[in-house]
Amino acid sequence: MTSNALRPLALKYLEPMAKITANAGVTPNAISMLSLIFAVVSGVLFYYSDANPIIVMAAGLMVALNSLLDAMDGIMARYLSVASAKGDFLDHVIDRYADVFIICGIFFGGYVDWMIGVVAIVGVQITSYLGTQAQALNLGRYYGGIIGRADRLIFIMLASLIYVISPVQVYGLSSLGWVIVIIAVGSHITAFQRIAHIWKQLSL
């Protein structure tokens, strides 16, 4: 997973930010809800961007803010010693809605055929479901596989940046179209990887 290599660097900057925010009296749940708002705005901007690089850049920035806050809420909860099942549940629900808004905003915005978009969003939701289903089966939460949520967000941010620099199409798709194709394929590969892992663990 691409995000694993970046995790130590990200934590170096996220932890001080999370502590400052927590000390200011902001709750982890408030940060989670704010992350959802950024995801909704991102999806709306992608949908209405009409191939405008400036609007795509703004949408990509909203994805970055969603990603930033999604990482911060858990750090804040642990720092404040308020981590709970309710907070974890809220975080997962918000992440699923955020995925839908961001990915659907791109393919409903016309950057890729809607059928490919549907394959992508189904793969994303199944992959996420399998991560928590392992925990429900008392196997521990499992987020293995080639593309996790952090990876998807990084890919979308990179695709947005590439689109701003050069919105040219390759085989009929821009960088935003290709990122949905990558997510569609990668998410289903990840789902099968998780299925195989969980099945193996259940067979022990």
Helices and strands as residue ranges (DSSP letters): H 2-23, H 28-48, H 53-80, H 85-108, H 114-136, H 149-165, H 175-203
